[in-house]
Amino acid sequence: MLLLPVIAVGIGVMFALAGLAAAALVLLIAAIGVTIWLCRSREQRRAEGKSNVGWTIFLVSAYLLSISYLAFFILLLISTFTGESVTVG
């Protein structure tokens, strides 16, 4: 009976981490889509004189945020299922 709050918090943390991983995956998919769109419309945007600075800043931040969190989540899953500590480097 005393462990029920601890279990509830653990389940809540699990769902929070799964939600963050899902958001990081969606962000990665969106960044890939924007990259493909920018590559396909490169000549048209250049002819119109439009700059890609804003999109570049978005893409760099999106890739850094999504890939770093997904790597952390994958290492966390490996650590959970193997029972061993996983370190990078």
N, CA, C and O atoms as a GROMACS GRO file, in nm:
protein
  356
    1MET      N    1   0.082  -0.119   0.000
    1MET     CA    2   0.000   0.000   0.000
    1MET      C    3   0.087   0.126   0.000
    1MET      O    4   0.050   0.227  -0.060
    2LEU      N    5   0.201   0.120   0.067
    2LEU     CA    6   0.289   0.236   0.074
    2LEU      C    7   0.359   0.263  -0.059
    2LEU      O    8   0.399   0.376  -0.085
    3LEU      N    9   0.373   0.162  -0.142
    3LEU     CA   10   0.444   0.180  -0.268
    3LEU      C   11   0.355   0.229  -0.382
    3LEU      O   12   0.406   0.259  -0.489
    4LEU      N   13   0.226   0.237  -0.362
    4LEU     CA   14   0.137   0.281  -0.469
    4LEU      C   15   0.169   0.421  -0.521
    4LEU      O   16   0.167   0.440  -0.643
    5PRO      N   17   0.200   0.519  -0.438
    5PRO     CA   18   0.238   0.650  -0.494
    5PRO      C   19   0.368   0.644  -0.575
    5PRO      O   20   0.381   0.714  -0.675
    6VAL      N   21   0.461   0.563  -0.532
    6VAL     CA   22   0.588   0.549  -0.606
    6VAL      C   23   0.563   0.484  -0.742
    6VAL      O   24   0.621   0.526  -0.842
    7ILE      N   25   0.478   0.385  -0.745
    7ILE     CA   26   0.443   0.320  -0.871
    7ILE      C   27   0.371   0.418  -0.963
    7ILE      O   28   0.397   0.422  -1.083
    8ALA      N   29   0.280   0.496  -0.906
    8ALA     CA   30   0.207   0.594  -0.987
    8ALA      C   31   0.301   0.698  -1.046
    8ALA      O   32   0.287   0.736  -1.162
    9VAL      N   33   0.397   0.744  -0.967
    9VAL     CA   34   0.494   0.841  -1.018
    9VAL      C   35   0.580   0.777  -1.127
    9VAL      O   36   0.610   0.841  -1.228
   10GLY      N   37   0.620   0.653  -1.108
   10GLY     CA   38   0.700   0.583  -1.209
   10GLY      C   39   0.626   0.568  -1.339
   10GLY      O   40   0.685   0.585  -1.446
   11ILE      N   41   0.498   0.536  -1.332
   11ILE     CA   42   0.417   0.525  -1.454
   11ILE      C   43   0.402   0.661  -1.520
   11ILE      O   44   0.408   0.672  -1.643
   12GLY      N   45   0.384   0.765  -1.441
   12GLY     CA   46   0.374   0.900  -1.496
   12GLY      C   47   0.501   0.943  -1.566
   12GLY      O   48   0.496   1.003  -1.673
   13VAL      N   49   0.616   0.914  -1.507
   13VAL     CA   50   0.745   0.948  -1.568
   13VAL      C   51   0.762   0.869  -1.697
   13VAL      O   52   0.813   0.922  -1.796
   14MET      N   53   0.721   0.743  -1.697
   14MET     CA   54   0.731   0.662  -1.818
   14MET      C   55   0.650   0.722  -1.931
   14MET      O   56   0.699   0.732  -2.044
   15PHE      N   57   0.526   0.763  -1.902
   15PHE     CA   58   0.443   0.824  -2.006
   15PHE      C   59   0.499   0.959  -2.052
   15PHE      O   60   0.489   0.993  -2.169
   16ALA      N   61   0.556   1.034  -1.960
   16ALA     CA   62   0.616   1.163  -1.997
   16ALA      C   63   0.734   1.142  -2.091
   16ALA      O   64   0.747   1.212  -2.191
   17LEU      N   65   0.821   1.046  -2.059
   17LEU     CA   66   0.935   1.018  -2.146
   17LEU      C   67   0.891   0.962  -2.281
   17LEU      O   68   0.950   0.996  -2.383
   18ALA      N   69   0.788   0.879  -2.282
   18ALA     CA   70   0.737   0.827  -2.409
   18ALA      C   71   0.677   0.940  -2.493
   18ALA      O   72   0.691   0.941  -2.615
   19GLY      N   73   0.611   1.034  -2.428
   19GLY     CA   74   0.556   1.149  -2.501
   19GLY      C   75   0.665   1.236  -2.559
   19GLY      O   76   0.654   1.284  -2.671
   20LEU      N   77   0.772   1.258  -2.482
   20LEU     CA   78   0.884   1.336  -2.534
   20LEU      C   79   0.953   1.265  -2.650
   20LEU      O   80   0.995   1.329  -2.746
   21ALA      N   81   0.964   1.134  -2.641
   21ALA     CA   82   1.025   1.059  -2.752
   21ALA      C   83   0.937   1.068  -2.876
   21ALA      O   84   0.989   1.081  -2.987
   22ALA      N   85   0.806   1.060  -2.859
   22ALA     CA   86   0.716   1.073  -2.974
   22ALA      C   87   0.725   1.213  -3.035
   22ALA      O   88   0.725   1.227  -3.157
   23ALA      N   89   0.733   1.316  -2.951
   23ALA     CA   90   0.747   1.452  -3.001
   23ALA      C   91   0.880   1.470  -3.075
   23ALA      O   92   0.885   1.538  -3.178
   24ALA      N   93   0.988   1.410  -3.024
   24ALA     CA   94   1.117   1.417  -3.092
   24ALA      C   95   1.113   1.346  -3.226
   24ALA      O   96   1.175   1.392  -3.322
   25LEU      N   97   1.042   1.235  -3.233
   25LEU     CA   98   1.028   1.163  -3.359
   25LEU      C   99   0.949   1.244  -3.461
   25LEU      O  100   0.986   1.249  -3.578
   26VAL      N  101   0.842   1.308  -3.417
   26VAL     CA  102   0.763   1.394  -3.506
   26VAL      C  103   0.847   1.512  -3.553
   26VAL      O  104   0.840   1.550  -3.670
   27LEU      N  105   0.926   1.570  -3.465
   27LEU     CA  106   1.014   1.682  -3.502
   27LEU      C  107   1.119   1.637  -3.604
   27LEU      O  108   1.150   1.712  -3.697
   28LEU      N  109   1.173   1.517  -3.587
   28LEU     CA  110   1.270   1.466  -3.683
   28LEU      C  111   1.206   1.444  -3.820
   28LEU      O  112   1.266   1.477  -3.922
   29ILE      N  113   1.086   1.389  -3.823
   29ILE     CA  114   1.016   1.367  -3.949
   29ILE      C  115   0.984   1.501  -4.017
   29ILE      O  116   0.997   1.513  -4.139
   30ALA      N  117   0.943   1.601  -3.938
   30ALA     CA  118   0.916   1.733  -3.994
   30ALA      C  119   1.043   1.796  -4.050
   30ALA      O  120   1.040   1.858  -4.156
   31ALA      N  121   1.155   1.781  -3.980
   31ALA     CA  122   1.281   1.837  -4.028
   31ALA      C  123   1.326   1.771  -4.158
   31ALA      O  124   1.376   1.838  -4.248
   32ILE      N  125   1.307   1.641  -4.168
   32ILE     CA  126   1.341   1.571  -4.292
   32ILE      C  127   1.251   1.620  -4.406
   32ILE      O  128   1.299   1.641  -4.517
   33GLY      N  129   1.123   1.637  -4.378
   33GLY     CA  130   1.030   1.688  -4.480
   33GLY      C  131   1.066   1.828  -4.526
   33GLY      O  132   1.063   1.856  -4.646
   34VAL      N  133   1.102   1.916  -4.434
   34VAL     CA  134   1.141   2.053  -4.470
   34VAL      C  135   1.271   2.050  -4.550
   34VAL      O  136   1.287   2.128  -4.644
   35THR      N  137   1.364   1.963  -4.514
   35THR     CA  138   1.489   1.952  -4.588
   35THR      C  139   1.463   1.910  -4.732
   35THR      O  140   1.520   1.967  -4.825
   36ILE      N  141   1.378   1.812  -4.752
   36ILE     CA  142   1.344   1.765  -4.887
   36ILE      C  143   1.275   1.877  -4.965
   36ILE      O  144   1.306   1.899  -5.082
   37TRP      N  145   1.182   1.948  -4.900
   37TRP     CA  146   1.112   2.058  -4.967
   37TRP      C  147   1.210   2.168  -5.008
   37TRP      O  148   1.200   2.222  -5.118
   38LEU      N  149   1.303   2.203  -4.920
   38LEU     CA  150   1.400   2.307  -4.953
   38LEU      C  151   1.492   2.264  -5.067
   38LEU      O  152   1.528   2.346  -5.152
   39CYS      N  153   1.529   2.138  -5.069
   39CYS     CA  154   1.615   2.090  -5.178
   39CYS      C  155   1.542   2.092  -5.311
   39CYS      O  156   1.601   2.125  -5.414
   40ARG      N  157   1.415   2.058  -5.311
   40ARG     CA  158   1.338   2.056  -5.436
   40ARG      C  159   1.305   2.196  -5.487
   40ARG      O  160   1.297   2.217  -5.608
   41SER      N  161   1.287   2.291  -5.397
   41SER     CA  162   1.250   2.426  -5.440
   41SER      C  163   1.368   2.522  -5.435
   41SER      O  164   1.350   2.644  -5.433
   42ARG      N  165   1.489   2.469  -5.434
   42ARG     CA  166   1.609   2.552  -5.422
   42ARG      C  167   1.622   2.651  -5.537
   42ARG      O  168   1.645   2.770  -5.514
   43GLU      N  169   1.608   2.603  -5.662
   43GLU     CA  170   1.626   2.690  -5.778
   43GLU      C  171   1.517   2.796  -5.784
   43GLU      O  172   1.545   2.912  -5.817
   44GLN      N  173   1.394   2.759  -5.754
   44GLN     CA  174   1.283   2.856  -5.756
   44GLN      C  175   1.304   2.963  -5.649
   44GLN      O  176   1.282   3.081  -5.676
   45ARG      N  177   1.344   2.923  -5.531
   45ARG     CA  178   1.366   3.021  -5.423
   45ARG      C  179   1.484   3.112  -5.457
   45ARG      O  180   1.482   3.231  -5.424
   46ARG      N  181   1.586   3.057  -5.521
   46ARG     CA  182   1.701   3.138  -5.560
   46ARG      C  183   1.661   3.239  -5.667
   46ARG      O  184   1.708   3.353  -5.664
   47ALA      N  185   1.575   3.197  -5.761
   47ALA     CA  186   1.530   3.288  -5.867
   47ALA      C  187   1.444   3.401  -5.810
   47ALA      O  188   1.447   3.513  -5.860
   48GLU      N  189   1.369   3.372  -5.705
   48GLU     CA  190   1.284   3.474  -5.642
   48GLU      C  191   1.362   3.561  -5.545
   48GLU      O  192   1.310   3.661  -5.495
   49GLY      N  193   1.486   3.525  -5.517
   49GLY     CA  194   1.570   3.604  -5.427
   49GLY      C  195   1.540   3.582  -5.280
   49GLY      O  196   1.572   3.667  -5.196
   50LYS      N  197   1.480   3.470  -5.248
   50LYS     CA  198   1.447   3.441  -5.108
   50LYS      C  199   1.566   3.377  -5.037
   50LYS      O  200   1.642   3.301  -5.097
   51SER      N  201   1.580   3.408  -4.910
   51SER     CA  202   1.689   3.356  -4.829
   51SER      C  203   1.641   3.234  -4.751
   51SER      O  204   1.523   3.222  -4.719
   52ASN      N  205   1.734   3.145  -4.720
   52ASN     CA  206   1.703   3.024  -4.643
   52ASN      C  207   1.755   3.030  -4.500
   52ASN      O  208   1.766   2.927  -4.435
   53VAL      N  209   1.789   3.150  -4.450
   53VAL     CA  210   1.850   3.161  -4.319
   53VAL      C  211   1.756   3.113  -4.209
   53VAL      O  212   1.797   3.038  -4.120
   54GLY      N  213   1.631   3.154  -4.213
   54GLY     CA  214   1.534   3.112  -4.112
   54GLY      C  215   1.511   2.962  -4.113
   54GLY      O  216   1.504   2.898  -4.008
   55TRP      N  217   1.500   2.906  -4.234
   55TRP     CA  218   1.481   2.762  -4.245
   55TRP      C  219   1.604   2.686  -4.197
   55TRP      O  220   1.592   2.580  -4.136
   56THR      N  221   1.722   2.741  -4.224
   56THR     CA  222   1.845   2.676  -4.180
   56THR      C  223   1.854   2.674  -4.028
   56THR      O  224   1.892   2.573  -3.970
   57ILE      N  225   1.819   2.783  -3.965
   57ILE     CA  226   1.820   2.788  -3.818
   57ILE      C  227   1.720   2.688  -3.761
   57ILE      O  228   1.749   2.618  -3.664
   58PHE      N  229   1.600   2.682  -3.822
   58PHE     CA  230   1.500   2.585  -3.778
   58PHE      C  231   1.551   2.443  -3.793
   58PHE      O  232   1.536   2.362  -3.702
   59LEU      N  233   1.611   2.412  -3.908
   59LEU     CA  234   1.657   2.275  -3.933
   59LEU      C  235   1.770   2.234  -3.839
   59LEU      O  236   1.771   2.122  -3.789
   60VAL      N  237   1.864   2.323  -3.816
   60VAL     CA  238   1.975   2.289  -3.726
   60VAL      C  239   1.922   2.262  -3.586
   60VAL      O  240   1.961   2.164  -3.522
   61SER      N  241   1.834   2.349  -3.537
   61SER     CA  242   1.780   2.327  -3.402
   61SER      C  243   1.692   2.203  -3.397
   61SER      O  244   1.695   2.129  -3.298
   62ALA      N  245   1.614   2.179  -3.501
   62ALA     CA  246   1.526   2.061  -3.502
   62ALA      C  247   1.606   1.932  -3.503
   62ALA      O  248   1.576   1.838  -3.429
   63TYR      N  249   1.710   1.926  -3.587
   63TYR     CA  250   1.793   1.806  -3.590
   63TYR      C  251   1.866   1.785  -3.458
   63TYR      O  252   1.872   1.673  -3.408
   64LEU      N  253   1.921   1.891  -3.402
   64LEU     CA  254   1.993   1.876  -3.274
   64LEU      C  255   1.901   1.831  -3.162
   64LEU      O  256   1.936   1.742  -3.084
   65LEU      N  257   1.783   1.891  -3.153
   65LEU     CA  258   1.690   1.853  -3.046
   65LEU      C  259   1.638   1.710  -3.063
   65LEU      O  260   1.635   1.633  -2.967
   66SER      N  261   1.597   1.675  -3.184
   66SER     CA  262   1.534   1.544  -3.203
   66SER      C  263   1.634   1.431  -3.196
   66SER      O  264   1.608   1.329  -3.132
   67ILE      N  265   1.748   1.446  -3.261
   67ILE     CA  266   1.844   1.335  -3.265
   67ILE      C  267   1.906   1.312  -3.128
   67ILE      O  268   1.924   1.197  -3.086
   68SER      N  269   1.937   1.420  -3.056
   68SER     CA  270   1.999   1.400  -2.925
   68SER      C  271   1.902   1.334  -2.828
   68SER      O  272   1.942   1.246  -2.751
   69TYR      N  273   1.773   1.374  -2.831
   69TYR     CA  274   1.679   1.311  -2.739
   69TYR      C  275   1.650   1.168  -2.780
   69TYR      O  276   1.637   1.081  -2.694
   70LEU      N  277   1.637   1.141  -2.909
   70LEU     CA  278   1.612   1.004  -2.952
   70LEU      C  279   1.729   0.913  -2.917
   70LEU      O  280   1.708   0.797  -2.880
   71ALA      N  281   1.852   0.962  -2.928
   71ALA     CA  282   1.968   0.882  -2.888
   71ALA      C  283   1.962   0.853  -2.738
   71ALA      O  284   1.989   0.741  -2.695
   72PHE      N  285   1.928   0.955  -2.658
   72PHE     CA  286   1.914   0.935  -2.514
   72PHE      C  287   1.806   0.831  -2.483
   72PHE      O  288   1.825   0.744  -2.398
   73PHE      N  289   1.692   0.840  -2.553
   73PHE     CA  290   1.582   0.748  -2.528
   73PHE      C  291   1.619   0.605  -2.567
   73PHE      O  292   1.584   0.511  -2.497
   74ILE      N  293   1.691   0.589  -2.677
   74ILE     CA  294   1.733   0.455  -2.720
   74ILE      C  295   1.831   0.396  -2.619
   74ILE      O  296   1.822   0.279  -2.584
   75LEU      N  297   1.926   0.479  -2.572
   75LEU     CA  298   2.019   0.429  -2.470
   75LEU      C  299   1.946   0.394  -2.340
   75LEU      O  300   1.982   0.298  -2.272
   76LEU      N  301   1.844   0.473  -2.306
   76LEU     CA  302   1.764   0.443  -2.188
   76LEU      C  303   1.691   0.310  -2.202
   76LEU      O  304   1.685   0.232  -2.108
   77LEU      N  305   1.636   0.285  -2.320
   77LEU     CA  306   1.567   0.158  -2.345
   77LEU      C  307   1.664   0.040  -2.338
   77LEU      O  308   1.632  -0.063  -2.279
   78ILE      N  309   1.782   0.055  -2.397
   78ILE     CA  310   1.881  -0.052  -2.392
   78ILE      C  311   1.921  -0.079  -2.248
   78ILE      O  312   1.933  -0.194  -2.206
   79SER      N  313   1.941   0.028  -2.172
   79SER     CA  314   1.979   0.012  -2.032
   79SER      C  315   1.868  -0.056  -1.952
   79SER      O  316   1.894  -0.136  -1.862
   80THR      N  317   1.744  -0.023  -1.983
   80THR     CA  318   1.631  -0.081  -1.910
   80THR      C  319   1.619  -0.230  -1.936
   80THR      O  320   1.599  -0.308  -1.843
   81PHE      N  321   1.630  -0.271  -2.063
   81PHE     CA  322   1.605  -0.410  -2.096
   81PHE      C  323   1.725  -0.500  -2.070
   81PHE      O  324   1.708  -0.620  -2.046
   82THR      N  325   1.848  -0.445  -2.073
   82THR     CA  326   1.963  -0.529  -2.045
   82THR      C  327   2.005  -0.526  -1.899
   82THR      O  328   2.072  -0.617  -1.852
   83GLY      N  329   1.965  -0.422  -1.828
   83GLY     CA  330   2.001  -0.410  -1.688
   83GLY      C  331   2.143  -0.360  -1.667
   83GLY      O  332   2.191  -0.353  -1.554
   84GLU      N  333   2.211  -0.324  -1.776
   84GLU     CA  334   2.346  -0.274  -1.768
   84GLU      C  335   2.349  -0.125  -1.798
   84GLU      O  336   2.264  -0.074  -1.872
   85SER      N  337   2.445  -0.056  -1.741
   85SER     CA  338   2.460   0.087  -1.766
   85SER      C  339   2.522   0.108  -1.903
   85SER      O  340   2.624   0.046  -1.936
   86VAL      N  341   2.461   0.194  -1.983
   86VAL     CA  342   2.512   0.222  -2.118
   86VAL      C  343   2.572   0.361  -2.115
   86VAL      O  344   2.505   0.459  -2.079
   87THR      N  345   2.699   0.370  -2.154
   87THR     CA  346   2.765   0.500  -2.159
   87THR      C  347   2.814   0.526  -2.300
   87THR      O  348   2.840   0.433  -2.376
   88VAL      N  349   2.825   0.652  -2.334
   88VAL     CA  350   2.874   0.692  -2.466
   88VAL      C  351   3.011   0.753  -2.446
   88VAL      O  352   3.030   0.839  -2.360
   89GLY      N  353   3.107   0.709  -2.525
   89GLY     CA  354   3.241   0.769  -2.521
   89GLY      C  355   3.341   0.688  -2.447
   89GLY      O  356   3.457   0.727  -2.437
   0.00000   0.00000   0.00000
